[in-house]
Amino acid sequence: MPETPSVRFNAKHSLERSERWLKDVRKAISGVNKGASPMQVLFEIGIEELPESEVFSIEEQLRTITRKVFENHRVNVSDLDVFVAARRIGFLAKVADYQRENVREKRGPARSIAFDKEGRPTKALEGFLRSCGVTLDDIKVRENDKGTYVYAIIKEPGKPTEEILDEVVDEVVRSLHFARPMRWGENVGPFVRPVHWIVLLANGRPMKFSAFKVVSNRVSFSHRYLGIPFTVDDPSQYLDLCRRHMIVPKIADRRSKVVEQLREVEETRDVEIVKDNELIDEVVALTEYPTAFLGEFKRDFLELPEEVVKTTLKHHQRVFAVLKDGNLQNAFVAFVDGPRELSESASAGYSRVINARLDDAKFYFERDRKRKLADFVADLEGVVFQHDLGTLKDKVGRIQRLSAFILKGLGNRDPKVESLVDRAAFLSKADTATMLVYEFPELQGVVGRIYASMDGEPQEVCQALEEQYQDVPSGVVGAVVSVADKIDTIVGNFAVGNVPSGSRDPYGLKRKAISVVKTLIGFEWDLPLDKLFQRALELLNMDQEETLRELDEFFRVRLEGFLQEEKGFDYDVVRASLELSNKPLRAFLSATALQEIKGSDLYDDLVVGFERVFNITKNHTETYFDSRHFVEKAEFDLFEVFLQVESAVEDFIAHLDYRGAMRKLAELRRHIDRYFDEVFVMDRDLSVRMNRLSFLKRIALLFKKVGDLNWLERSEEEQ
């Protein structure tokens, strides 16, 4: 019997499968344990001293980018330690010694072209298989939106990680971003600082790599104090070698070392150290081997206000204040970057500079105290607030009037509170004209509070002068002045075209807007933002509709970020609550209520009830209807329930009870369901149809008083 083409094809196919099976077996045998044993990698790049502002950003970037780049190259990472110190950055990692196999699909010819009528592969399919390096066993036929096609399953074996390590490290280095990158030499860079050495090892073997005209090897360098190179034979030795050469490369280890040394000083000297976390971070960022020592300044300077002394110590010399029995001492704790032998000479230098700065502060303080704080207000006439926004004296006047407007909006009838707010607003910028604040600007507000207290001003006024600059003041007087001050600054800048864009926000308007939002919510002040904007524009003698629209969107975005990022509300809940963004307190209360009921039957009834009336009326604008034109009983029944619910909802909202309002609105659902079951809204009679749509639109708008519920996601049961 002669051999048929199908028999020949099957025999050939069987042979190909056998060859493929042998190939897979050989591959499996040769690849036993690939990727099973982790490979230890050390990468270190030595640089000139890092600026403090870059250190923590680089650490976070290295942690995220390094893992991501290895994963993108199909290399599993089992352990990753990143390090950033004053003169070096890099990572220690345990990674797979081979890449993962890459499996991908490639679309080939349509099935009708790939196979003939007898189901045999055509030359088109054979050519496709050859181009992909696969056999018939590696294809599948699948339909897509364009038809039925042949797909090749292409398996690319992983390479040894050593072969691609230079690519991985290069991508990590190139992916880092810096606030102020620099170039050096013959236009080398950009990078955070000039590069002096690079170490790249894999299981003790040096890997070929170069960047910024520096070739990697296994030689690193000690702390500057020792000034010697050292050889790293294996990544596992790196951290121990660093310790022996006076380097603590990991940020967490340096922080622990700083905190431990502060504790030791406290125990040995029986004192208490003011552990300022911001200052600890500075020490950690600026050193490779932090060592603490105790120094002193002249006792006479303890006559100065405590805040002045503490500020001088922290901001001008980066040292820690020392207390004993709660009282400030004429001592400080500082850190040198190096061994304890450096502390003796450093202590004398620190004391000399601190004494000089405190001597200046004492001189300015004594000069200032020859006048009362209120006397400095007149000097503000000669201090420009901002170009096109007048002087600080002009701003003080606007703050006073805007503060009075806020109190009126809050319904205040207490003349004492009105007097305190007006006095605090009048003195709010007085300390800006003092010599002490001129030399120590970080004391603005603090000096105002100290001087006002020494002048016998009411305690609420003194407190407000400092709190006006805080994120959320604790006292009512300070909160009113703070909101007035920030609204004036934000509205003024928008009015003259200083609108923040992207990362550009030179006047800190975003931070000020968030502060206003937090304060209104924190004090439960039901104030409309648009009225504050309009009043602020009036006080600036400006009336710009476009500015009002920009301000509305600006605060809306800040409120959205606050509700989602700081309060943790779900995205759909936040978007729904932004319907009430003109009154941040109401938006917050709406979001709180929606988040609390989400997933409940109450939530489902609220969402579904709204959707049914909203969807059919979203293109309808008229809200006037006449109940006398109703025909069906279900119409009259829904109308009666609506009147009761409307009254109750408005009462709940008037008392800021949004959960109560939502509970009442949810009661409408079963009546709305019955309405749609029994009433044909799109009646042939135009007047009937329009009357019904207007009625349903009125109901939809009642729902919208608690938020734009169209943003809310339905529960799975209701979908």
C-alpha positions in Angstrom: 0.0 0.0 0.0 1.6 3.3 -1.0 2.4 5.9 1.7 0.0 8.8 1.9 1.1 12.4 2.5 -0.6 12.3 5.9 1.4 9.2 6.9 4.6 10.9 5.8 3.7 14.0 7.8 2.9 12.0 10.9 6.2 10.1 10.7 8.1 13.4 10.3 6.1 14.9 13.1 6.9 11.9 15.3 10.7 12.2 14.5 10.6 16.0 15.3 8.9 15.3 18.7 11.6 12.7 19.5 14.4 15.1 18.7 12.7 17.8 20.7 12.4 15.4 23.7 16.1 14.6 23.6 16.9 18.3 23.3 14.7 19.1 26.4 16.4 16.3 28.3 19.9 17.5 27.5 18.8 21.1 28.4 17.3 19.9 31.7 20.5 17.9 32.6 22.8 20.8 31.7 20.6 23.3 33.6 20.3 21.4 36.9 20.6 23.8 39.9 20.7 26.9 37.7 19.5 29.7 39.9 19.2 27.4 42.9 22.3 28.9 44.7 22.1 32.6 45.3 24.9 34.8 44.1 26.2 37.6 46.4 26.8 40.9 44.7 28.5 44.0 46.0 28.3 47.3 44.2 29.9 50.4 45.7 30.5 53.7 44.0 32.9 56.2 45.8 32.2 59.9 45.5 33.0 63.2 47.0 31.0 64.3 50.1 27.2 64.0 49.5 25.0 67.0 50.3 22.8 66.2 53.3 19.6 66.9 51.2 20.4 64.0 48.8 21.2 61.2 51.3 17.7 59.9 52.2 16.4 60.3 48.7 19.2 58.2 47.2 18.7 55.5 49.8 15.0 55.2 48.9 15.7 55.3 45.2 18.4 52.6 45.5 16.1 50.3 47.4 13.3 50.6 44.9 15.3 50.9 41.6 17.8 48.1 42.3 15.1 45.5 43.0 13.1 46.6 40.1 16.0 46.5 37.6 17.0 43.0 38.7 13.4 41.9 38.3 13.1 43.5 34.9 16.2 41.5 33.8 14.4 38.3 35.1 16.8 37.9 38.0 15.2 36.9 41.4 16.4 39.0 44.4 16.3 37.1 47.7 18.0 39.8 49.9 18.9 43.4 49.3 20.7 45.9 51.6 21.4 49.4 50.3 23.9 51.8 51.9 24.4 55.5 51.6 27.1 57.4 53.5 28.9 60.7 53.0 31.4 59.3 50.5 29.9 56.1 49.1 26.6 54.6 47.9 25.7 51.1 46.7 24.1 47.8 47.6 24.7 44.3 48.8 22.4 41.7 47.2 21.7 38.0 47.1 20.4 37.2 43.6 19.8 34.1 41.5 22.9 33.0 39.5 20.8 32.7 36.3 18.0 34.7 34.7 14.6 33.1 34.7 13.5 31.5 31.4 11.7 34.0 29.2 8.5 32.7 27.6 6.8 34.9 25.0 4.3 34.5 22.2 4.6 35.6 18.6 1.7 35.7 16.3 2.1 34.0 12.9 -0.1 33.4 9.9 -3.8 32.9 10.1 -4.9 29.3 10.5 -6.3 29.2 7.0 -2.9 30.1 5.6 -0.8 28.0 8.1 -2.6 24.7 7.2 -3.9 23.2 4.0 -7.3 21.5 3.6 -5.9 18.2 5.0 -4.5 20.0 8.1 -0.9 19.8 7.0 1.5 22.7 7.6 2.1 25.0 4.7 5.3 26.5 3.6 4.1 29.7 5.2 3.9 28.0 8.6 7.2 26.2 8.1 8.9 29.5 7.3 7.4 31.0 10.4 8.6 28.1 12.6 12.1 28.5 11.3 12.2 32.2 11.9 11.1 31.7 15.5 13.4 28.7 16.1 10.6 26.4 17.2 8.8 23.2 16.1 5.1 22.3 15.7 5.1 21.3 19.4 5.7 24.9 20.3 2.6 26.4 18.6 -1.0 26.9 19.5 -4.0 28.2 17.6 -6.1 30.9 19.1 -8.8 33.3 18.1 -8.5 37.1 18.6 -10.7 40.0 17.4 -9.2 39.7 13.9 -9.6 36.0 13.4 -7.9 32.7 14.2 -4.1 32.7 14.1 -1.1 30.5 14.9 1.0 31.6 17.8 4.6 30.4 18.4 5.6 29.8 22.1 9.2 31.0 22.2 11.3 30.0 25.2 14.5 31.9 25.7 16.8 30.3 28.3 18.2 32.6 31.0 21.8 33.8 30.8 24.2 33.6 33.8 23.6 36.6 35.9 27.3 37.5 35.8 27.0 38.1 32.0 24.3 40.8 32.5 25.4 42.2 35.8 27.1 45.2 34.1 23.9 46.0 32.3 21.9 45.8 35.6 24.3 48.1 37.5 24.6 50.6 34.7 20.8 50.9 34.5 20.6 51.3 38.3 23.2 54.1 38.2 21.5 55.9 35.3 18.1 55.7 36.9 19.0 57.7 40.0 17.8 61.2 40.1 19.2 64.1 42.0 18.0 67.6 43.0 21.3 69.2 41.7 23.3 66.8 39.5 26.8 68.0 38.5 29.4 67.5 35.8 33.2 67.6 36.3 36.5 67.2 34.5 36.0 66.9 30.8 32.2 67.1 30.9 31.9 63.8 32.9 28.6 63.1 34.4 25.9 64.0 35.3 25.9 62.5 38.8 25.3 63.6 42.3 29.1 64.2 43.0 32.4 63.3 41.2 33.1 59.6 41.2 36.5 58.4 42.5 36.3 54.6 42.7 33.9 51.7 41.9 33.7 48.2 43.3 31.7 45.5 41.7 32.0 41.9 42.9 30.0 38.7 42.3 30.8 35.9 44.7 34.2 37.4 45.2 35.0 37.7 41.5 35.6 41.3 40.2 33.2 42.1 37.4 34.0 44.3 34.4 32.2 47.6 34.7 32.9 51.3 34.1 31.0 54.5 34.6 32.0 58.2 34.6 35.5 57.2 33.2 36.2 55.0 36.3 36.8 51.3 35.9 35.6 49.0 38.7 37.9 46.7 40.7 37.9 45.3 44.3 39.6 48.3 46.0 37.6 50.6 48.3 38.7 53.4 50.5 38.6 54.0 54.3 37.3 57.0 56.2 39.2 60.2 55.3 40.8 60.3 58.7 42.7 57.0 57.9 43.1 57.8 54.2 44.0 54.3 53.1 42.7 51.8 50.5 41.4 48.3 51.4 40.7 45.3 49.3 37.4 43.5 49.3 37.9 39.8 48.6 34.3 38.8 49.0 31.0 40.7 49.4 30.3 39.0 52.7 33.3 40.7 54.2 32.3 44.2 53.1 30.5 45.5 56.2 33.1 44.1 58.6 35.9 45.7 56.5 34.1 49.0 56.6 33.9 48.9 60.4 37.6 48.2 60.6 38.2 51.2 58.4 36.0 53.6 60.4 33.0 53.5 58.1 29.3 52.8 59.0 27.8 52.6 55.5 24.2 51.9 56.3 21.9 54.7 57.4 20.0 52.6 60.0 23.3 51.6 61.6 24.5 55.1 61.8 21.3 56.3 63.4 21.5 53.6 66.0 25.1 54.6 66.7 24.0 58.3 67.1 21.1 57.5 69.4 23.2 55.0 71.5 25.9 57.6 72.0 23.4 60.2 73.1 22.0 57.7 75.6 25.5 57.0 76.9 26.1 60.7 77.5 22.8 61.0 79.4 23.7 58.1 81.7 27.3 59.1 82.4 26.6 62.8 82.9 23.1 62.4 84.5 21.5 64.8 82.1 18.8 64.8 79.5 19.5 65.5 75.8 16.9 67.1 73.6 16.7 64.3 70.9 15.6 66.3 67.9 14.8 63.8 65.1 15.5 66.3 62.4 18.9 67.0 63.9 19.7 63.3 64.3 18.9 62.9 60.6 21.4 65.7 59.8 24.2 64.0 61.7 23.4 60.7 60.1 23.5 62.2 56.6 26.7 64.2 57.1 28.9 61.5 58.6 30.4 58.1 57.9 31.6 57.5 61.5 29.7 59.7 64.0 31.3 60.2 67.4 29.7 62.2 70.2 31.3 64.7 72.6 30.1 67.1 75.3 31.0 70.8 75.0 30.1 74.0 76.9 29.2 77.6 76.2 29.2 80.6 78.6 26.7 80.4 81.4 25.7 84.1 81.0 23.8 83.2 77.8 21.3 81.2 79.8 19.7 84.6 80.6 18.4 84.6 77.0 15.0 83.0 76.2 15.4 79.3 76.1 14.1 79.1 72.5 16.8 81.5 71.3 19.6 79.3 72.8 18.1 76.1 71.5 17.7 77.5 68.0 21.3 78.8 67.9 22.5 75.4 68.9 20.4 73.5 66.4 20.3 75.7 63.3 23.7 77.3 63.5 25.9 74.5 64.8 23.9 71.3 64.5 24.4 70.4 68.1 22.0 69.0 70.8 20.8 71.0 73.7 21.3 69.6 77.3 18.8 69.7 80.2 19.1 68.8 83.8 16.0 68.5 86.0 14.1 70.1 83.1 16.3 73.2 83.0 18.5 74.2 80.0 22.3 73.8 80.8 25.2 75.7 79.3 26.3 72.5 77.6 25.8 70.8 74.2 26.4 67.5 72.5 28.0 67.5 69.1 29.3 64.9 66.7 32.5 64.7 64.7 32.9 62.5 61.7 35.8 60.4 62.8 37.5 59.0 66.0 37.2 60.5 69.5 40.7 62.0 69.2 39.2 64.7 67.0 36.6 65.8 69.6 39.0 67.8 71.8 40.0 70.3 69.0 36.4 70.2 67.6 34.9 71.0 71.1 36.9 74.2 71.3 35.9 75.2 67.8 32.2 74.6 68.5 32.3 76.5 71.8 34.0 79.5 70.1 31.4 79.7 67.3 28.4 79.1 69.6 29.5 81.8 72.1 29.9 84.2 69.2 26.5 83.5 67.9 24.8 83.7 71.3 26.7 87.0 71.9 25.1 88.3 68.7 21.7 87.0 69.8 22.0 88.7 73.2 23.0 92.0 71.6 19.9 91.9 69.2 17.6 90.8 72.0 18.7 93.7 74.3 18.3 96.2 71.5 14.8 94.9 70.6 13.6 95.0 74.2 14.1 98.8 74.3 10.8 98.9 72.4 7.4 97.1 72.8 6.4 94.6 70.2 3.5 96.8 69.0 6.0 99.6 68.2 7.5 97.4 65.5 4.3 97.3 63.5 4.9 100.8 62.1 8.3 99.6 60.8 6.5 97.1 58.6 5.5 100.0 56.3 9.1 99.8 54.9 9.1 96.0 54.4 7.8 94.7 51.1 5.7 91.6 51.4 5.7 90.6 47.8 6.0 92.4 44.5 2.5 93.7 43.5 1.1 92.8 46.9 2.2 95.7 49.0 4.1 96.0 52.2 3.8 93.8 55.4 1.9 96.7 56.9 -0.7 96.4 54.1 -0.8 92.6 54.7 -1.4 93.1 58.4 -4.4 95.3 57.6 -5.8 92.7 55.3 -5.3 89.9 57.9 -7.2 92.0 60.5 -10.2 92.5 58.2 -10.2 88.9 56.8 -10.0 87.6 60.4 -13.1 89.7 61.3 -14.8 88.3 58.2 -14.0 84.7 59.3 -15.4 85.4 62.9 -18.6 86.7 61.4 -18.9 83.6 59.2 -18.5 81.5 62.3 -21.3 83.3 64.0 -19.1 84.7 66.8 -20.9 87.1 69.1 -18.3 87.3 71.8 -16.6 90.7 71.8 -13.7 89.4 73.8 -12.8 86.8 71.1 -13.2 89.5 68.5 -10.8 91.8 70.4 -8.2 89.0 70.9 -8.3 88.0 67.3 -7.9 91.6 66.1 -5.0 92.2 68.5 -3.3 89.0 67.4 -3.8 89.9 63.7 -2.4 93.4 64.4 0.8 92.0 66.0 1.0 89.0 63.6 4.0 90.2 61.6 5.5 92.7 64.1 8.5 90.4 65.0 9.5 90.4 61.4 10.9 93.9 61.9 13.0 92.9 65.0 16.7 92.6 64.9 16.6 89.1 66.4 14.3 87.7 63.7 16.4 89.5 61.0 19.4 87.5 62.2 17.5 84.4 63.2 14.6 84.1 60.7 13.8 80.6 61.9 12.6 82.2 65.2 9.8 84.2 63.5 6.6 83.7 65.5 8.6 82.4 68.5 10.1 85.9 69.0 6.6 87.4 68.6 5.3 85.1 71.3 8.2 85.8 73.7 8.1 89.6 73.2 4.3 89.8 73.5 4.4 87.8 76.7 7.1 90.2 78.1 4.9 93.1 77.2 1.9 91.7 79.1 -0.3 90.8 76.1 -3.1 88.3 76.7 -1.9 84.7 76.7 -4.2 83.8 73.8 -2.6 86.6 71.7 0.9 85.4 72.6 0.1 81.8 71.7 -1.5 82.9 68.4 1.6 84.8 67.3 3.6 81.5 67.3 0.8 79.2 66.2 -0.1 81.2 63.1 2.8 79.5 61.3 1.9 76.0 62.4 0.1 73.4 60.2 -2.9 73.3 62.5 -2.9 75.8 65.5 -4.3 74.5 68.8 -6.1 77.7 69.8 -9.0 79.4 68.2 -7.4 82.8 68.0 -4.3 81.4 66.3 -6.4 79.4 63.9 -8.4 82.4 62.8 -5.3 84.5 62.2 -3.5 81.5 60.5 -6.3 80.9 58.0 -6.7 84.6 57.3 -2.9 85.0 56.7 -2.7 81.9 54.4 -5.8 82.8 52.4 -4.4 86.3 51.8 -1.1 84.9 50.6 -2.6 82.3 48.4 -5.3 84.5 46.8 -2.8 87.4 46.4 -0.3 85.2 44.5 -3.0 83.7 42.3 -4.3 87.2 41.5 -0.9 88.4 40.3 -0.1 85.3 38.4 2.1 83.4 40.8 0.3 80.1 40.3 2.2 76.9 41.3 2.8 74.4 38.5 4.3 70.9 38.9 7.2 71.0 41.3 7.4 74.8 41.1 5.9 76.3 44.2 8.3 79.1 45.5 5.9 80.6 48.0 4.8 77.2 49.5 1.1 77.8 48.4 0.3 74.1 48.3 1.4 73.6 51.9 -0.5 76.6 53.0 -3.7 75.4 51.2 -3.4 72.0 52.9 -3.0 73.8 56.2 -6.2 75.8 55.6 -8.1 72.6 54.8 -6.8 70.8 57.9 -7.6 73.8 60.1 -11.2 74.1 58.9 -11.8 70.4 59.3 -9.9 70.2 62.6 -11.9 73.0 64.2 -15.2 71.9 62.5 -15.6 75.3 60.8 -18.3 75.2 58.2 -16.9 78.0 56.1 -17.3 78.3 52.3 -14.0 78.8 50.6 -15.4 80.9 47.7 -16.6 83.5 50.2 -13.1 83.7 51.7 -11.6 84.0 48.2 -14.0 86.8 47.2 -13.4 88.8 50.4 -9.6 88.4 50.0 -9.8 89.7 46.4 -11.9 92.6 47.6 -9.3 93.6 50.2 -6.7 93.4 47.4 -8.9 95.6 45.2 -9.1 92.8 42.7 -12.1 91.0 41.2 -11.2 88.3 38.8 -13.6 85.5 37.8 -10.7 83.4 36.3 -8.8 83.7 39.6 -11.8 82.3 41.5 -12.0 79.3 39.2 -8.3 78.6 39.5 -8.5 78.9 43.3 -11.5 76.5 43.5 -9.6 73.8 41.5 -6.4 74.4 43.4 -8.0 73.8 46.8 -10.1 70.9 45.4 -6.9 69.1 44.4 -5.4 69.7 47.9 -8.5 68.5 49.6 -8.6 65.4 47.4 -5.0 64.6 48.4 -5.7 65.2 52.1 -8.8 62.9 52.1 -7.1 60.1 50.1 -3.5 60.1 51.3 -3.7 61.4 54.9 -7.2 60.1 55.8 -7.1 56.9 53.8 -10.5 57.1 52.2 -11.2 55.1 49.1 -10.8 56.8 45.7 -14.4 56.6 44.8 -15.5 57.9 48.2 -13.2 60.9 47.9 -14.3 61.7 44.3 -18.0 61.6 45.5 -17.3 63.8 48.5 -15.5 66.5 46.3 -19.0 67.6 45.2 -18.9 69.5 48.5 -15.3 70.7 48.2 -16.3 74.4 48.6 -16.9 73.5 52.3 -14.0 71.2 53.2 -15.7 70.2 56.5 -18.8 68.9 54.7 -16.6 67.0 52.2 -14.8 65.4 55.0 -18.0 64.5 56.9 -19.5 63.1 53.7 -16.4 61.0 53.0 -16.4 59.7 56.6 -20.0 58.7 56.4 -19.7 57.0 53.0 -16.6 55.1 54.1 -18.3 53.9 57.2 -21.4 52.5 55.4 -19.5 51.1 52.4 -20.3 47.5 51.8 -23.6 47.6 53.8 -27.2 47.3 52.6 -27.6 51.0 53.5 -24.7 51.8 51.0 -26.2 49.7 48.3 -29.7 51.2 48.7 -28.2 54.7 48.6 -26.1 54.0 45.4 -28.8 52.1 43.5 -31.5 54.5 44.4 -29.4 57.5 43.2 -28.3 55.7 40.0 -31.9 54.9 38.9 -33.0 58.6 39.1 -29.7 60.0 37.9 -29.1 57.9 34.8 -32.5 58.7 33.2 -32.2 62.5 34.0 -28.5 63.2 33.5 -29.3 65.2 30.3 -32.4 66.8 31.7 -31.9 70.2 33.5 -35.4 71.3 34.5 -36.4 70.8 38.1 -39.9 72.3 38.2 -42.7 69.8 38.2 -46.4 69.8 39.0 -47.7 66.9 41.1 -51.2 67.6 39.8 -50.1 66.1 36.5 -49.1 62.8 38.0 -51.2 59.8 36.7 -50.0 56.6 38.3 -50.5 55.7 42.0 -46.7 55.0 42.3 -46.0 58.6 41.3 -48.1 60.0 44.1 -46.7 57.5 46.6 -43.1 58.4 45.7 -43.9 62.1 45.8 -45.3 61.9 49.3 -42.3 59.9 50.5 -40.0 62.4 48.7 -41.5 65.4 50.6 -40.9 63.7 53.9 -37.4 62.6 53.1 -36.4 66.0 51.6 -37.4 67.8 54.8 -35.5 65.3 57.0 -32.4 65.3 54.8 -32.1 69.1 54.8 -32.5 69.0 58.6 -29.7 66.4 59.0 -27.4 68.3 56.7 -28.1 71.6 58.5 -26.8 69.8 61.6 -23.9 68.3 59.6 -25.2 64.7 60.2 -24.3 63.2 56.8 -24.8 59.6 57.9 -28.3 60.5 59.1 -29.0 62.1 55.7 -27.7 59.1 53.8 -29.8 56.8 55.9 -32.9 58.8 55.1 -32.0 58.9 51.4 -31.5 55.2 51.3 -35.2 54.8 52.3 -36.2 56.1 48.9 -34.8 53.1 47.1 -37.7 50.7 47.4 -40.2 53.5 46.4 -38.0 54.4 43.4 -37.8 50.7 42.4 -41.6 50.5 42.5 -41.9 53.7 40.6 -39.8 52.4 37.7 -41.7 49.1 37.8 -45.1 50.8 37.4 -44.4 54.1 35.7 -43.3 54.5 32.1 -41.2 57.7 32.4 -40.7 58.3 28.6 -44.4 58.7 27.9 -45.6 59.7 24.4 -47.2 62.8 25.9 -44.4 65.3 26.0 -45.8 67.3 28.9 -46.2 64.1 31.0 -42.7 62.9 30.1 -41.1 66.3 31.0 -43.0 66.5 34.2 -41.8 63.0 35.3 -38.2 63.8 34.3 -38.2 67.0 36.3 -39.6 65.2 39.3 -36.9 62.6 39.1 -34.2 65.3 38.5 -35.3 66.9 41.8 -34.8 63.6 43.6 -31.4 63.2 42.0 -30.3 66.6 43.2 -31.5 65.8 46.7 -29.1 62.8 46.6 -26.3 65.0 45.4 -26.5 67.1 48.6 -24.5 64.3 50.3 -22.0 64.0 47.4 -21.7 63.0 43.8 -22.8 59.4 44.3 -22.3 58.7 40.6 -18.6 58.1 41.5 -19.4 55.3 43.9 -18.7 51.7 43.1 -21.5 49.2 43.6 -21.0 46.2 45.7 -20.6 42.9 43.7 -24.1 41.7 44.7 -25.7 44.8 43.1 -23.7 44.8 39.9 
